[in-house]
Amino acid sequence: MKKTVLITGASSGFGKSAAKLFYNNGWNVIATMRSPEKETELSPLDGLLLTRLDVTDKASIQSAISAGIEKFGQIDVLVNNAGYGAMGALEAASEEQIKQQFDVNLFGVIAVTQAVLPILRRQKSGIIINVSSVGGRVTFPFSSLYHATKFAMEGLTESMQYELNPLGIQLKIVEPGGYKTEFAGRSMDLFGANGMEDYKPSFDRFITMLDHWPMSENIGEVAEAIYEAATDGTEKLRYPVGHDAAQLLQNRQQTDDVSFKKQMAAQTGI
Ligand code: NAP
């Protein structure tokens, strides 16, 4: 029987790439996004369900899940992919910017997961794949809010294994390095330093670092990692992916906090 995947944030980047990969491998795909009416690449795919889901809008989560169940009868894999980065000095972030970062990257993941879990429990099977980041275990300057959400996602996912594995439900964390999606463009909330001079020299260096970061164009690699997590049948929890990911994670694991901060200063001048 054909399996079914529900993906959030399928309008671009990893989410869209994963939707295409699952579809091409014969899966039923529920491709969800905030504005499905704007989508042109996925809409012609016969049998794919394109439906609205804003992770901050619980009614839209419920109606996307209901539409998926009505069309396909089950959900085997949930990919919590929707997310974005709010970048700048913590002091400069408005309450609204802080709230939105957590609402999308963390509370949105929790809301979609809670809404899908009754279905997975009923089936006594299912896989939840959370798209975290190398930034779920390694920090960079001026990204404290983003890291707060992704570090939280890692703890959330790792702990949920204990209560869900006995019910037949697996948890997975995909940790991409830097990729050229809309992440560093349209999706980024670069609120900066809000004119506070004290932060300006370091923030300017952060912008230089962002501009020079070797972003990979091969976003299909991340879709492949998501697909592997959905199909490899192992208990493996974390799937780092990208030319920079394994090295960054390994280096962080092997380096104490003070030495790591010194390395960052040597590399970025911050
Ligand atoms: P992207 O192309 O900007 O895609 C982000 C997706 O999230 C878009 O579909 C966007 O929808 C969606 N989204 C944002 N807010 C949403 C909301 N409230 N409800 C539903 N969807 C929402 O960037 P991406 O790189 O593919 O990002 C996907 C995930 O990978 C994110 O969780 C990101 O943190 C993570 N990641 C990215 C990188 C990287 O270098 N690219 C590295 C590590 C981790 P709209 O089109 O409606 O805005």
py3Dmol code that shows the C-alpha trace and the ligand (Angstrom):
import py3Dmol

protein = """\
ATOM      1  CA  MET A   1       0.000   0.000   0.000  1.00  0.00           C
ATOM      2  CA  LYS A   2       1.169   3.508  -0.848  1.00  0.00           C
ATOM      3  CA  LYS A   3       2.506   5.455   2.119  1.00  0.00           C
ATOM      4  CA  THR A   4       1.528   9.037   2.895  1.00  0.00           C
ATOM      5  CA  VAL A   5       3.726  11.949   3.954  1.00  0.00           C
ATOM      6  CA  LEU A   6       2.622  15.362   5.222  1.00  0.00           C
ATOM      7  CA  ILE A   7       5.186  18.130   4.772  1.00  0.00           C
ATOM      8  CA  THR A   8       5.000  21.672   6.193  1.00  0.00           C
ATOM      9  CA  GLY A   9       6.587  24.624   4.397  1.00  0.00           C
ATOM     10  CA  ALA A  10       6.472  22.921   0.985  1.00  0.00           C
ATOM     11  CA  SER A  11       6.339  26.197  -0.957  1.00  0.00           C
ATOM     12  CA  SER A  12      10.124  26.377  -1.396  1.00  0.00           C
ATOM     13  CA  GLY A  13      13.530  25.055  -0.386  1.00  0.00           C
ATOM     14  CA  PHE A  14      13.834  21.707   1.385  1.00  0.00           C
ATOM     15  CA  GLY A  15      10.073  21.287   1.789  1.00  0.00           C
ATOM     16  CA  LYS A  16       9.328  21.577  -1.913  1.00  0.00           C
ATOM     17  CA  SER A  17      12.310  19.420  -2.844  1.00  0.00           C
ATOM     18  CA  ALA A  18      11.193  16.722  -0.377  1.00  0.00           C
ATOM     19  CA  ALA A  19       7.599  16.856  -1.684  1.00  0.00           C
ATOM     20  CA  LYS A  20       8.886  16.177  -5.211  1.00  0.00           C
ATOM     21  CA  LEU A  21      11.197  13.372  -4.067  1.00  0.00           C
ATOM     22  CA  PHE A  22       8.508  11.521  -2.092  1.00  0.00           C
ATOM     23  CA  TYR A  23       6.054  11.987  -4.984  1.00  0.00           C
ATOM     24  CA  ASN A  24       8.563  10.649  -7.528  1.00  0.00           C
ATOM     25  CA  ASN A  25       9.108   7.627  -5.275  1.00  0.00           C
ATOM     26  CA  GLY A  26       5.414   6.766  -5.419  1.00  0.00           C
ATOM     27  CA  TRP A  27       4.249   8.235  -2.106  1.00  0.00           C
ATOM     28  CA  ASN A  28       0.972  10.020  -1.431  1.00  0.00           C
ATOM     29  CA  VAL A  29       2.060  13.565  -0.667  1.00  0.00           C
ATOM     30  CA  ILE A  30       0.204  16.176   1.389  1.00  0.00           C
ATOM     31  CA  ALA A  31       2.204  19.280   0.488  1.00  0.00           C
ATOM     32  CA  THR A  32       1.214  22.052   2.860  1.00  0.00           C
ATOM     33  CA  MET A  33       2.036  25.734   2.742  1.00  0.00           C
ATOM     34  CA  ARG A  34       0.721  29.132   3.776  1.00  0.00           C
ATOM     35  CA  SER A  35      -0.309  30.209   0.265  1.00  0.00           C
ATOM     36  CA  PRO A  36      -1.097  27.182  -1.921  1.00  0.00           C
ATOM     37  CA  GLU A  37      -2.842  29.452  -4.435  1.00  0.00           C
ATOM     38  CA  LYS A  38       0.596  30.824  -5.430  1.00  0.00           C
ATOM     39  CA  GLU A  39       2.147  27.393  -6.043  1.00  0.00           C
ATOM     40  CA  THR A  40       2.727  26.401  -9.661  1.00  0.00           C
ATOM     41  CA  GLU A  41       5.305  23.555  -9.596  1.00  0.00           C
ATOM     42  CA  LEU A  42       3.509  21.083  -7.314  1.00  0.00           C
ATOM     43  CA  SER A  43      -0.084  21.870  -8.299  1.00  0.00           C
ATOM     44  CA  PRO A  44       0.031  20.000 -11.648  1.00  0.00           C
ATOM     45  CA  LEU A  45       1.263  16.779  -9.986  1.00  0.00           C
ATOM     46  CA  ASP A  46      -1.564  14.304 -10.336  1.00  0.00           C
ATOM     47  CA  GLY A  47      -2.741  12.891  -6.999  1.00  0.00           C
ATOM     48  CA  LEU A  48      -0.610  15.224  -4.853  1.00  0.00           C
ATOM     49  CA  LEU A  49      -2.695  17.088  -2.285  1.00  0.00           C
ATOM     50  CA  LEU A  50      -1.753  20.746  -2.082  1.00  0.00           C
ATOM     51  CA  THR A  51      -3.378  22.372   0.915  1.00  0.00           C
ATOM     52  CA  ARG A  52      -3.090  25.400   3.179  1.00  0.00           C
ATOM     53  CA  LEU A  53      -1.327  25.032   6.512  1.00  0.00           C
ATOM     54  CA  ASP A  54       0.092  27.897   8.538  1.00  0.00           C
ATOM     55  CA  VAL A  55       1.859  26.357  11.531  1.00  0.00           C
ATOM     56  CA  THR A  56       0.721  29.323  13.683  1.00  0.00           C
ATOM     57  CA  ASP A  57      -2.947  28.757  12.815  1.00  0.00           C
ATOM     58  CA  LYS A  58      -4.432  25.716  14.572  1.00  0.00           C
ATOM     59  CA  ALA A  59      -7.606  25.682  12.460  1.00  0.00           C
ATOM     60  CA  SER A  60      -5.490  25.453   9.290  1.00  0.00           C
ATOM     61  CA  ILE A  61      -3.468  22.572  10.809  1.00  0.00           C
ATOM     62  CA  GLN A  62      -6.658  20.630  11.581  1.00  0.00           C
ATOM     63  CA  SER A  63      -8.227  21.234   8.187  1.00  0.00           C
ATOM     64  CA  ALA A  64      -5.023  20.231   6.317  1.00  0.00           C
ATOM     65  CA  ILE A  65      -4.835  16.993   8.315  1.00  0.00           C
ATOM     66  CA  SER A  66      -8.544  16.278   7.753  1.00  0.00           C
ATOM     67  CA  ALA A  67      -8.166  16.888   4.006  1.00  0.00           C
ATOM     68  CA  GLY A  68      -5.161  14.543   3.947  1.00  0.00           C
ATOM     69  CA  ILE A  69      -6.986  11.789   5.826  1.00  0.00           C
ATOM     70  CA  GLU A  70     -10.053  12.191   3.646  1.00  0.00           C
ATOM     71  CA  LYS A  71      -7.964  11.800   0.483  1.00  0.00           C
ATOM     72  CA  PHE A  72      -5.405   9.194   1.545  1.00  0.00           C
ATOM     73  CA  GLY A  73      -6.883   7.552   4.678  1.00  0.00           C
ATOM     74  CA  GLN A  74      -3.686   7.736   6.759  1.00  0.00           C
ATOM     75  CA  ILE A  75      -0.490   9.667   7.496  1.00  0.00           C
ATOM     76  CA  ASP A  76       2.678   7.592   7.811  1.00  0.00           C
ATOM     77  CA  VAL A  77       5.291  10.332   7.973  1.00  0.00           C
ATOM     78  CA  LEU A  78       5.143  13.930   9.227  1.00  0.00           C
ATOM     79  CA  VAL A  79       7.926  16.284   8.119  1.00  0.00           C
ATOM     80  CA  ASN A  80       8.049  19.402  10.297  1.00  0.00           C
ATOM     81  CA  ASN A  81      10.068  21.546   7.924  1.00  0.00           C
ATOM     82  CA  ALA A  82       8.546  25.072   8.029  1.00  0.00           C
ATOM     83  CA  GLY A  83      10.865  27.540   9.697  1.00  0.00           C
ATOM     84  CA  TYR A  84      12.940  30.671   9.298  1.00  0.00           C
ATOM     85  CA  GLY A  85      15.724  32.615  10.987  1.00  0.00           C
ATOM     86  CA  ALA A  86      15.347  35.808  13.023  1.00  0.00           C
ATOM     87  CA  MET A  87      18.883  37.209  13.160  1.00  0.00           C
ATOM     88  CA  GLY A  88      20.318  40.096  15.124  1.00  0.00           C
ATOM     89  CA  ALA A  89      21.300  41.242  18.597  1.00  0.00           C
ATOM     90  CA  LEU A  90      18.878  39.841  21.178  1.00  0.00           C
ATOM     91  CA  GLU A  91      18.455  43.304  22.722  1.00  0.00           C
ATOM     92  CA  ALA A  92      17.263  44.677  19.389  1.00  0.00           C
ATOM     93  CA  ALA A  93      14.517  42.105  18.853  1.00  0.00           C
ATOM     94  CA  SER A  94      10.950  43.283  19.322  1.00  0.00           C
ATOM     95  CA  GLU A  95       8.521  41.231  21.378  1.00  0.00           C
ATOM     96  CA  GLU A  96       6.649  40.458  18.150  1.00  0.00           C
ATOM     97  CA  GLN A  97       9.835  39.209  16.417  1.00  0.00           C
ATOM     98  CA  ILE A  98      10.718  36.972  19.377  1.00  0.00           C
ATOM     99  CA  LYS A  99       7.198  35.591  19.596  1.00  0.00           C
ATOM    100  CA  GLN A 100       6.980  34.921  15.859  1.00  0.00           C
ATOM    101  CA  GLN A 101      10.318  33.058  15.826  1.00  0.00           C
ATOM    102  CA  PHE A 102       9.135  30.712  18.577  1.00  0.00           C
ATOM    103  CA  ASP A 103       5.580  30.485  17.209  1.00  0.00           C
ATOM    104  CA  VAL A 104       6.818  29.192  13.850  1.00  0.00           C
ATOM    105  CA  ASN A 105       9.979  27.209  14.654  1.00  0.00           C
ATOM    106  CA  LEU A 106       8.959  25.649  17.965  1.00  0.00           C
ATOM    107  CA  PHE A 107       5.292  26.067  18.925  1.00  0.00           C
ATOM    108  CA  GLY A 108       4.307  25.426  15.298  1.00  0.00           C
ATOM    109  CA  VAL A 109       6.189  22.127  15.333  1.00  0.00           C
ATOM    110  CA  ILE A 110       4.538  21.199  18.629  1.00  0.00           C
ATOM    111  CA  ALA A 111       1.065  22.135  17.341  1.00  0.00           C
ATOM    112  CA  VAL A 112       1.382  20.120  14.113  1.00  0.00           C
ATOM    113  CA  THR A 113       2.888  17.174  16.010  1.00  0.00           C
ATOM    114  CA  GLN A 114       0.088  17.183  18.596  1.00  0.00           C
ATOM    115  CA  ALA A 115      -2.504  17.285  15.821  1.00  0.00           C
ATOM    116  CA  VAL A 116      -0.970  14.347  13.900  1.00  0.00           C
ATOM    117  CA  LEU A 117      -0.164  12.133  16.910  1.00  0.00           C
ATOM    118  CA  PRO A 118      -3.711  10.760  17.485  1.00  0.00           C
ATOM    119  CA  ILE A 119      -3.561   9.393  13.917  1.00  0.00           C
ATOM    120  CA  LEU A 120      -0.128   7.811  14.389  1.00  0.00           C
ATOM    121  CA  ARG A 121      -1.168   6.328  17.748  1.00  0.00           C
ATOM    122  CA  ARG A 122      -4.298   4.858  16.212  1.00  0.00           C
ATOM    123  CA  GLN A 123      -2.187   3.307  13.438  1.00  0.00           C
ATOM    124  CA  LYS A 124       0.431   2.179  16.010  1.00  0.00           C
ATOM    125  CA  SER A 125       3.055   3.356  13.539  1.00  0.00           C
ATOM    126  CA  GLY A 126       4.507   6.500  12.043  1.00  0.00           C
ATOM    127  CA  ILE A 127       7.617   8.631  11.766  1.00  0.00           C
ATOM    128  CA  ILE A 128       8.009  12.283  12.760  1.00  0.00           C
ATOM    129  CA  ILE A 129      10.926  14.016  11.058  1.00  0.00           C
ATOM    130  CA  ASN A 130      11.889  17.416  12.446  1.00  0.00           C
ATOM    131  CA  VAL A 131      14.063  19.629  10.283  1.00  0.00           C
ATOM    132  CA  SER A 132      16.446  21.217  12.756  1.00  0.00           C
ATOM    133  CA  SER A 133      19.841  22.552  11.668  1.00  0.00           C
ATOM    134  CA  VAL A 134      23.529  22.271  12.411  1.00  0.00           C
ATOM    135  CA  GLY A 135      22.438  25.312  14.429  1.00  0.00           C
ATOM    136  CA  GLY A 136      20.499  22.935  16.684  1.00  0.00           C
ATOM    137  CA  ARG A 137      23.821  21.925  18.237  1.00  0.00           C
ATOM    138  CA  VAL A 138      26.366  24.579  17.165  1.00  0.00           C
ATOM    139  CA  THR A 139      25.959  28.326  17.735  1.00  0.00           C
ATOM    140  CA  PHE A 140      26.924  31.307  15.591  1.00  0.00           C
ATOM    141  CA  PRO A 141      26.865  34.997  16.505  1.00  0.00           C
ATOM    142  CA  PHE A 142      23.678  37.108  16.247  1.00  0.00           C
ATOM    143  CA  SER A 143      21.490  34.016  15.910  1.00  0.00           C
ATOM    144  CA  SER A 144      20.433  33.502  19.537  1.00  0.00           C
ATOM    145  CA  LEU A 145      16.687  33.351  18.884  1.00  0.00           C
ATOM    146  CA  TYR A 146      17.062  30.936  15.991  1.00  0.00           C
ATOM    147  CA  HIS A 147      19.368  28.684  18.039  1.00  0.00           C
ATOM    148  CA  ALA A 148      16.978  28.862  20.996  1.00  0.00           C
ATOM    149  CA  THR A 149      14.253  27.357  18.797  1.00  0.00           C
ATOM    150  CA  LYS A 150      16.443  24.737  17.117  1.00  0.00           C
ATOM    151  CA  PHE A 151      18.219  23.651  20.349  1.00  0.00           C
ATOM    152  CA  ALA A 152      14.729  23.321  21.845  1.00  0.00           C
ATOM    153  CA  MET A 153      13.569  21.285  18.863  1.00  0.00           C
ATOM    154  CA  GLU A 154      16.484  18.875  19.376  1.00  0.00           C
ATOM    155  CA  GLY A 155      15.619  18.320  23.058  1.00  0.00           C
ATOM    156  CA  LEU A 156      11.926  18.052  22.263  1.00  0.00           C
ATOM    157  CA  THR A 157      12.505  15.422  19.586  1.00  0.00           C
ATOM    158  CA  GLU A 158      15.079  13.411  21.506  1.00  0.00           C
ATOM    159  CA  SER A 159      12.873  13.217  24.602  1.00  0.00           C
ATOM    160  CA  MET A 160       9.696  12.339  22.680  1.00  0.00           C
ATOM    161  CA  GLN A 161      11.383   9.088  21.618  1.00  0.00           C
ATOM    162  CA  TYR A 162      10.909   7.680  25.127  1.00  0.00           C
ATOM    163  CA  GLU A 163       7.127   8.082  25.161  1.00  0.00           C
ATOM    164  CA  LEU A 164       6.484   7.371  21.477  1.00  0.00           C
ATOM    165  CA  ASN A 165       8.823   4.501  20.548  1.00  0.00           C
ATOM    166  CA  PRO A 166       6.840   2.052  22.713  1.00  0.00           C
ATOM    167  CA  LEU A 167       3.737   3.088  20.708  1.00  0.00           C
ATOM    168  CA  GLY A 168       5.405   2.274  17.385  1.00  0.00           C
ATOM    169  CA  ILE A 169       6.265   5.904  16.503  1.00  0.00           C
ATOM    170  CA  GLN A 170       9.803   6.891  15.504  1.00  0.00           C
ATOM    171  CA  LEU A 171      11.464  10.312  15.810  1.00  0.00           C
ATOM    172  CA  LYS A 172      14.100  11.740  13.466  1.00  0.00           C
ATOM    173  CA  ILE A 173      16.098  14.978  13.351  1.00  0.00           C
ATOM    174  CA  VAL A 174      17.539  16.250  10.063  1.00  0.00           C
ATOM    175  CA  GLU A 175      20.368  18.757  10.540  1.00  0.00           C
ATOM    176  CA  PRO A 176      21.267  20.643   7.356  1.00  0.00           C
ATOM    177  CA  GLY A 177      24.314  22.858   7.038  1.00  0.00           C
ATOM    178  CA  GLY A 178      24.181  25.978   4.842  1.00  0.00           C
ATOM    179  CA  TYR A 179      22.048  25.697   1.681  1.00  0.00           C
ATOM    180  CA  LYS A 180      20.956  28.289  -0.851  1.00  0.00           C
ATOM    181  CA  THR A 181      17.188  28.246  -0.319  1.00  0.00           C
ATOM    182  CA  GLU A 182      14.981  31.225   0.539  1.00  0.00           C
ATOM    183  CA  PHE A 183      16.351  30.881   4.103  1.00  0.00           C
ATOM    184  CA  ALA A 184      19.013  33.583   3.751  1.00  0.00           C
ATOM    185  CA  GLY A 185      16.787  35.687   1.481  1.00  0.00           C
ATOM    186  CA  ARG A 186      13.041  36.219   1.550  1.00  0.00           C
ATOM    187  CA  SER A 187      12.528  34.058   4.668  1.00  0.00           C
ATOM    188  CA  MET A 188      15.142  35.720   6.898  1.00  0.00           C
ATOM    189  CA  ASP A 189      14.100  38.314   9.480  1.00  0.00           C
ATOM    190  CA  LEU A 190      17.377  40.221   9.681  1.00  0.00           C
ATOM    191  CA  PHE A 191      16.472  42.682  12.427  1.00  0.00           C
ATOM    192  CA  GLY A 192      20.124  43.481  13.139  1.00  0.00           C
ATOM    193  CA  ALA A 193      21.123  45.868  15.882  1.00  0.00           C
ATOM    194  CA  ASN A 194      18.357  48.452  15.556  1.00  0.00           C
ATOM    195  CA  GLY A 195      20.858  51.313  15.381  1.00  0.00           C
ATOM    196  CA  MET A 196      22.639  50.390  18.632  1.00  0.00           C
ATOM    197  CA  GLU A 197      26.218  51.429  18.009  1.00  0.00           C
ATOM    198  CA  ASP A 198      27.762  49.023  20.533  1.00  0.00           C
ATOM    199  CA  TYR A 199      26.787  46.058  18.364  1.00  0.00           C
ATOM    200  CA  LYS A 200      27.559  47.607  14.986  1.00  0.00           C
ATOM    201  CA  PRO A 201      31.184  46.472  14.448  1.00  0.00           C
ATOM    202  CA  SER A 202      30.400  42.836  15.325  1.00  0.00           C
ATOM    203  CA  PHE A 203      27.109  42.847  13.453  1.00  0.00           C
ATOM    204  CA  ASP A 204      28.861  44.155  10.327  1.00  0.00           C
ATOM    205  CA  ARG A 205      31.304  41.243  10.647  1.00  0.00           C
ATOM    206  CA  PHE A 206      28.374  38.847  11.011  1.00  0.00           C
ATOM    207  CA  ILE A 207      26.908  40.173   7.753  1.00  0.00           C
ATOM    208  CA  THR A 208      30.284  39.642   6.058  1.00  0.00           C
ATOM    209  CA  MET A 209      30.329  36.078   7.442  1.00  0.00           C
ATOM    210  CA  LEU A 210      26.810  35.453   6.086  1.00  0.00           C
ATOM    211  CA  ASP A 211      27.745  36.874   2.688  1.00  0.00           C
ATOM    212  CA  HIS A 212      30.779  34.601   2.449  1.00  0.00           C
ATOM    213  CA  TRP A 213      29.297  31.420   3.906  1.00  0.00           C
ATOM    214  CA  PRO A 214      29.694  28.657   1.293  1.00  0.00           C
ATOM    215  CA  MET A 215      25.993  27.864   0.802  1.00  0.00           C
ATOM    216  CA  SER A 216      25.457  24.656  -1.148  1.00  0.00           C
ATOM    217  CA  GLU A 217      23.088  24.772  -4.120  1.00  0.00           C
ATOM    218  CA  ASN A 218      22.382  21.043  -3.853  1.00  0.00           C
ATOM    219  CA  ILE A 219      19.226  21.280  -1.764  1.00  0.00           C
ATOM    220  CA  GLY A 220      18.186  17.863  -3.091  1.00  0.00           C
ATOM    221  CA  GLU A 221      20.714  16.398  -0.610  1.00  0.00           C
ATOM    222  CA  VAL A 222      18.496  17.530   2.254  1.00  0.00           C
ATOM    223  CA  ALA A 223      15.409  16.041   0.585  1.00  0.00           C
ATOM    224  CA  GLU A 224      17.410  12.783   0.245  1.00  0.00           C
ATOM    225  CA  ALA A 225      18.284  12.882   3.956  1.00  0.00           C
ATOM    226  CA  ILE A 226      14.613  13.435   4.858  1.00  0.00           C
ATOM    227  CA  TYR A 227      13.662  10.548   2.581  1.00  0.00           C
ATOM    228  CA  GLU A 228      16.352   8.330   4.123  1.00  0.00           C
ATOM    229  CA  ALA A 229      15.047   9.149   7.597  1.00  0.00           C
ATOM    230  CA  ALA A 230      11.549   8.153   6.448  1.00  0.00           C
ATOM    231  CA  THR A 231      12.589   4.868   4.873  1.00  0.00           C
ATOM    232  CA  ASP A 232      15.820   3.446   6.339  1.00  0.00           C
ATOM    233  CA  GLY A 233      14.001   1.463   9.027  1.00  0.00           C
ATOM    234  CA  THR A 234      16.711   2.173  11.601  1.00  0.00           C
ATOM    235  CA  GLU A 235      16.561   3.720  15.057  1.00  0.00           C
ATOM    236  CA  LYS A 236      19.052   6.393  14.000  1.00  0.00           C
ATOM    237  CA  LEU A 237      17.950   9.752  15.455  1.00  0.00           C
ATOM    238  CA  ARG A 238      20.126  12.428  13.799  1.00  0.00           C
ATOM    239  CA  TYR A 239      20.847  12.977  10.099  1.00  0.00           C
ATOM    240  CA  PRO A 240      23.423  15.749   9.593  1.00  0.00           C
ATOM    241  CA  VAL A 241      23.560  16.735   5.923  1.00  0.00           C
ATOM    242  CA  GLY A 242      25.799  18.991   3.869  1.00  0.00           C
ATOM    243  CA  HIS A 243      29.430  19.545   3.050  1.00  0.00           C
ATOM    244  CA  ASP A 244      29.918  21.621   6.203  1.00  0.00           C
ATOM    245  CA  ALA A 245      27.586  19.790   8.615  1.00  0.00           C
ATOM    246  CA  ALA A 246      29.496  16.751   9.806  1.00  0.00           C
ATOM    247  CA  GLN A 247      32.708  18.716  10.296  1.00  0.00           C
ATOM    248  CA  LEU A 248      31.008  21.540  12.207  1.00  0.00           C
ATOM    249  CA  LEU A 249      29.182  19.115  14.483  1.00  0.00           C
ATOM    250  CA  GLN A 250      32.200  16.919  15.083  1.00  0.00           C
ATOM    251  CA  ASN A 251      34.429  19.899  15.811  1.00  0.00           C
ATOM    252  CA  ARG A 252      31.888  21.294  18.297  1.00  0.00           C
ATOM    253  CA  GLN A 253      31.601  17.932  20.044  1.00  0.00           C
ATOM    254  CA  GLN A 254      35.359  17.691  20.443  1.00  0.00           C
ATOM    255  CA  THR A 255      35.950  21.290  21.521  1.00  0.00           C
ATOM    256  CA  ASP A 256      35.346  22.770  24.959  1.00  0.00           C
ATOM    257  CA  ASP A 257      33.199  25.923  25.262  1.00  0.00           C
ATOM    258  CA  VAL A 258      36.019  28.409  25.754  1.00  0.00           C
ATOM    259  CA  SER A 259      38.121  27.007  22.905  1.00  0.00           C
ATOM    260  CA  PHE A 260      35.083  27.001  20.610  1.00  0.00           C
ATOM    261  CA  LYS A 261      34.377  30.670  21.363  1.00  0.00           C
ATOM    262  CA  LYS A 262      38.017  31.439  20.558  1.00  0.00           C
ATOM    263  CA  GLN A 263      37.755  29.542  17.266  1.00  0.00           C
ATOM    264  CA  MET A 264      34.648  31.549  16.369  1.00  0.00           C
ATOM    265  CA  ALA A 265      36.447  34.797  17.191  1.00  0.00           C
ATOM    266  CA  ALA A 266      39.414  33.762  15.053  1.00  0.00           C
ATOM    267  CA  GLN A 267      37.152  32.911  12.122  1.00  0.00           C
ATOM    268  CA  THR A 268      34.685  35.793  12.291  1.00  0.00           C
ATOM    269  CA  GLY A 269      36.388  38.539  14.271  1.00  0.00           C
ATOM    270  CA  ILE A 270      33.385  38.501  16.627  1.00  0.00           C
TER     271      ILE A 270
END
"""
ligand_1 = """\
48
NAP
P 12.842 28.364 2.763
O 13.061 28.081 1.321
O 12.744 29.780 3.205
O 11.556 27.553 3.255
C 10.942 27.831 4.470
C 9.514 27.378 4.396
O 8.877 27.612 5.665
C 8.691 28.137 3.352
O 7.855 27.218 2.700
C 7.864 29.085 4.205
O 6.614 29.417 3.644
C 7.637 28.203 5.405
N 7.055 28.939 6.513
C 7.521 30.019 7.153
N 6.644 30.402 8.111
C 5.609 29.515 8.060
C 4.397 29.345 8.767
N 4.011 30.201 9.739
N 3.577 28.300 8.443
C 3.911 27.444 7.465
N 5.028 27.572 6.739
C 5.861 28.595 7.045
O 14.043 27.781 3.622
P 14.594 26.296 3.842
O 16.060 26.454 3.921
O 14.009 25.343 2.901
O 14.065 26.034 5.322
C 13.394 24.852 5.703
C 13.855 24.462 7.097
O 15.253 24.165 7.046
C 13.675 25.535 8.165
O 13.158 24.928 9.321
C 15.100 26.043 8.390
O 15.280 26.509 9.696
C 15.905 24.788 8.140
N 17.333 24.988 7.781
C 17.700 25.691 6.677
C 19.063 25.804 6.373
C 19.577 26.535 5.146
O 20.780 26.838 5.074
N 18.759 26.767 4.155
C 20.021 25.216 7.208
C 19.602 24.522 8.334
C 18.261 24.390 8.605
P 6.290 30.773 2.824
O 6.664 30.479 1.399
O 4.823 30.946 3.017
O 7.095 31.859 3.443
"""
view = py3Dmol.view(width=600, height=400)
view.addModel(protein, "pdb")
view.setStyle({"model": 0}, {"cartoon": {"style": "trace"}})
view.addModel(ligand_1, "xyz")
view.setStyle({"model": 1}, {"stick": {}})
view.zoomTo()
view.show()
